[in-house]
Amino acid sequence: MSSVGMKILMAVSGLYFIFYVLMHMYGNLKVLAGQEAFDNYAHHLRTMLEPILPYTGFLWLFRLTLIVALLAHLYSAFSLWSRAGSARQERYRVKKAIGASISSKWMRWGGVTLLLFVIFHLLHFTIAKINFNGNYSESQLRVNGVESPYLLLVAAFKVWWLVLIYLIALVALGMHIHHGTWSAMQTLGFTDTARARNTAKAAGTLLAAVVVIGFAIPPLAVLFGAGTIK
């Protein structure tokens, strides 16, 4: 695939992830409404489109699209990274080039940081559902013997170092979205005019701010006293 094709693949898959991140953020904010609201939300994700699809059918189809998008994003990112490294024969001493290089390096290593965090996040809340809070037993995180996503989340974010990990990841995510939105708009041809470029930059800033603030509210609220476990 050509470099242009790779850039388009990266842009489209990146925008799809931004859509997912916004939906995930909206769901996380439901924790502020209490245990019943958050657990019901988590349950309805698993029963969506029943009986057309089986239990968790929609959720797994959506996860599959995310996996495909992730593989496409990683493939295009590392391919472009490799091609850029091969093509670079000398270092240019031009401020614009230096600025672009710094931005590019941040996107690369910031992306790697986010990938590692996603693996940790999936192990924490989805795959292994690890309870890092020794103050609560596994039975305390269940309701009538059924695992409670709300209680697992509250127990996790009462641990300060876990909150710190998530906040650091949010900084990386915000910077990735900020620059990634601009890059995607540029790749897709939406920055042909000065006004369009300013709009793309503003969109990147707004999306990054909304995502960082929206995701930071639940863990900080829990850390500072919101949410209870009996």
DOLO-43273 format. One line per field, with one value per residue (C-alpha): residue number from 0; chain; x, y, z. Coordinates in nm, 2 decimals. Example, Ala and Ser with C-alpha at 12.3 -4.5 7.8 and 13.67 -1.06 7.14 Angstrom:
BEGIN
nr	c(0|1)
kette	c(A|A)
east	c(1.23|1.37)
north	c(-0.45|-0.11)
up	c(0.78|0.71)
//
This chain:
BEGIN
nr	c(0|1|2|3|4|5|6|7|8|9|10|11|12|13|14|15|16|17|18|19|20|21|22|23|24|25|26|27|28|29|30|31|32|33|34|35|36|37|38|39|40|41|42|43|44|45|46|47|48|49|50|51|52|53|54|55|56|57|58|59|60|61|62|63|64|65|66|67|68|69|70|71|72|73|74|75|76|77|78|79|80|81|82|83|84|85|86|87|88|89|90|91|92|93|94|95|96|97|98|99|100|101|102|103|104|105|106|107|108|109|110|111|112|113|114|115|116|117|118|119|120|121|122|123|124|125|126|127|128|129|130|131|132|133|134|135|136|137|138|139|140|141|142|143|144|145|146|147|148|149|150|151|152|153|154|155|156|157|158|159|160|161|162|163|164|165|166|167|168|169|170|171|172|173|174|175|176|177|178|179|180|181|182|183|184|185|186|187|188|189|190|191|192|193|194|195|196|197|198|199|200|201|202|203|204|205|206|207|208|209|210|211|212|213|214|215|216|217|218|219|220|221|222|223|224|225|226|227|228|229)
kette	c(A|A|A|A|A|A|A|A|A|A|A|A|A|A|A|A|A|A|A|A|A|A|A|A|A|A|A|A|A|A|A|A|A|A|A|A|A|A|A|A|A|A|A|A|A|A|A|A|A|A|A|A|A|A|A|A|A|A|A|A|A|A|A|A|A|A|A|A|A|A|A|A|A|A|A|A|A|A|A|A|A|A|A|A|A|A|A|A|A|A|A|A|A|A|A|A|A|A|A|A|A|A|A|A|A|A|A|A|A|A|A|A|A|A|A|A|A|A|A|A|A|A|A|A|A|A|A|A|A|A|A|A|A|A|A|A|A|A|A|A|A|A|A|A|A|A|A|A|A|A|A|A|A|A|A|A|A|A|A|A|A|A|A|A|A|A|A|A|A|A|A|A|A|A|A|A|A|A|A|A|A|A|A|A|A|A|A|A|A|A|A|A|A|A|A|A|A|A|A|A|A|A|A|A|A|A|A|A|A|A|A|A|A|A|A|A|A|A|A|A|A|A|A|A|A|A|A|A|A|A)
east	c(0.00|0.12|0.22|-0.09|-0.31|-0.14|-0.21|-0.58|-0.60|-0.45|-0.68|-1.00|-0.91|-0.80|-1.13|-1.32|-1.13|-1.22|-1.59|-1.54|-1.36|-1.64|-1.90|-1.69|-1.65|-2.02|-2.07|-1.81|-1.98|-2.29|-2.10|-2.19|-2.55|-2.49|-2.46|-2.79|-2.75|-2.40|-2.46|-2.78|-2.58|-2.32|-2.59|-2.77|-2.45|-2.46|-2.83|-2.83|-3.01|-3.15|-3.31|-3.17|-2.83|-2.74|-2.64|-2.32|-2.35|-2.35|-2.07|-1.85|-1.92|-1.83|-1.52|-1.43|-1.45|-1.23|-0.97|-0.97|-0.94|-0.65|-0.46|-0.51|-0.40|-0.09|0.00|-0.02|0.15|0.45|0.47|0.49|0.73|0.96|0.94|1.02|1.32|1.45|1.40|1.57|1.93|2.03|1.91|1.76|1.83|1.51|1.28|0.97|1.13|1.24|0.90|0.74|1.00|0.91|0.54|0.59|0.80|0.54|0.27|0.48|0.59|0.26|0.09|0.31|0.23|-0.14|-0.12|0.05|-0.22|-0.50|-0.36|-0.35|-0.70|-0.85|-0.68|-0.80|-1.17|-1.25|-1.04|-0.91|-1.11|-0.84|-0.92|-0.62|-0.78|-0.69|-0.95|-1.23|-1.28|-1.42|-1.75|-1.79|-1.77|-2.07|-2.44|-2.64|-2.34|-2.32|-2.02|-2.08|-1.89|-1.97|-1.82|-1.51|-1.46|-1.52|-1.28|-1.01|-1.03|-1.00|-0.64|-0.44|-0.17|-0.42|-0.58|-0.24|-0.18|-0.51|-0.45|-0.10|-0.27|-0.53|-0.26|-0.11|-0.46|-0.54|-0.21|-0.27|-0.62|-0.51|-0.25|-0.42|-0.74|-0.54|-0.34|-0.65|-0.83|-0.52|-0.49|-0.86|-0.83|-1.02|-0.74|-0.72|-0.79|-0.67|-1.02|-1.04|-0.70|-0.80|-1.13|-0.93|-0.69|-0.99|-1.16|-0.85|-0.82|-1.19|-1.20|-0.88|-1.02|-1.36|-1.21|-0.95|-1.19|-1.47|-1.26|-1.09|-1.41|-1.51|-1.17|-1.11|-1.46|-1.42|-1.08|-1.21|-1.51|-1.78|-1.90|-1.95|-1.90|-2.08)
north	c(0.00|0.35|0.60|0.80|0.49|0.42|0.77|0.75|0.41|0.56|0.87|0.67|0.41|0.70|0.88|0.56|0.53|0.88|0.79|0.49|0.69|0.95|0.67|0.50|0.83|0.89|0.54|0.60|0.92|0.71|0.60|0.94|0.84|0.55|0.18|0.09|0.32|0.21|-0.16|-0.14|0.04|-0.23|-0.50|-0.34|-0.33|-0.71|-0.74|-0.49|-0.61|-0.92|-1.15|-1.07|-1.13|-1.36|-1.23|-1.01|-1.06|-0.69|-0.62|-0.88|-0.76|-0.40|-0.53|-0.71|-0.38|-0.22|-0.50|-0.46|-0.08|-0.12|-0.36|-0.12|0.17|-0.01|-0.15|0.19|0.37|0.13|0.11|0.48|0.50|0.25|0.42|0.76|0.61|0.45|0.77|1.00|1.03|1.34|1.57|1.90|2.21|2.39|2.48|2.36|2.02|2.00|2.08|1.82|1.57|1.63|1.61|1.29|1.13|1.21|1.05|0.74|0.69|0.83|0.57|0.29|0.42|0.41|0.06|-0.06|0.12|-0.04|-0.38|-0.30|-0.15|-0.46|-0.69|-0.47|-0.42|-0.67|-0.98|-1.07|-0.81|-0.76|-0.62|-0.41|-0.28|-0.50|-0.33|-0.51|-0.88|-1.03|-1.10|-0.73|-0.65|-0.86|-0.81|-1.12|-1.32|-1.13|-0.92|-0.55|-0.33|-0.03|-0.18|-0.29|0.06|0.23|-0.01|0.05|0.43|0.44|0.34|0.66|0.51|0.35|0.69|0.83|0.57|0.65|1.03|0.99|0.78|1.05|1.31|1.08|1.02|1.39|1.48|1.19|1.31|1.67|1.61|1.30|1.50|1.76|1.50|1.31|1.62|1.71|1.36|1.36|1.70|1.91|2.17|2.33|2.68|2.89|2.88|2.50|2.46|2.67|2.47|2.14|2.27|2.39|2.05|1.87|2.09|2.06|1.69|1.64|1.86|1.69|1.34|1.42|1.60|1.36|1.05|1.22|1.31|0.95|0.84|1.18|1.18|0.83|0.91|1.21|1.04|0.96|0.60|0.36|-0.01|-0.19)
up	c(0.00|-0.08|0.19|0.10|0.15|0.48|0.60|0.50|0.68|0.99|0.97|0.93|1.20|1.43|1.39|1.46|1.79|1.88|1.83|2.06|2.32|2.34|2.38|2.65|2.83|2.83|2.98|3.25|3.36|3.45|3.76|3.90|3.89|4.13|4.14|3.99|3.69|3.61|3.65|3.44|3.17|3.18|3.16|2.87|2.67|2.69|2.60|2.31|2.00|2.17|2.05|1.70|1.84|2.13|2.48|2.44|2.06|1.98|2.23|2.07|1.72|1.83|2.00|1.67|1.48|1.74|1.70|1.32|1.36|1.61|1.38|1.09|1.30|1.43|1.08|0.91|1.20|1.21|0.83|0.80|1.09|0.92|0.58|0.74|0.91|0.59|0.39|0.64|0.51|0.70|0.98|0.87|1.08|1.00|1.29|1.11|1.04|1.41|1.53|1.30|1.42|1.78|1.71|1.51|1.78|2.04|1.84|1.80|2.16|2.29|2.08|2.22|2.58|2.50|2.36|2.68|2.89|2.68|2.76|3.13|3.12|2.95|3.20|3.49|3.40|3.12|3.09|3.43|3.63|3.89|4.23|4.33|4.64|4.94|5.16|4.98|4.92|4.60|4.77|4.86|4.49|4.41|4.44|4.51|4.39|4.06|3.98|4.00|3.74|3.96|4.28|4.09|3.95|4.29|4.46|4.19|4.20|4.58|4.52|4.46|4.24|4.01|3.97|3.89|3.62|3.46|3.47|3.31|3.04|2.99|2.93|2.66|2.52|2.51|2.33|2.08|2.01|1.98|1.72|1.56|1.49|1.30|1.11|1.02|0.89|0.69|0.54|0.44|0.27|0.52|0.58|0.24|0.36|0.66|0.81|0.77|0.93|1.23|1.25|1.25|1.52|1.73|1.69|1.80|2.11|2.20|2.16|2.36|2.64|2.65|2.66|2.93|3.15|3.10|3.17|3.47|3.65|3.77|3.91|4.08|4.22|4.37|4.50|4.69|4.85|4.59|4.57|4.86|4.91|5.19)
//
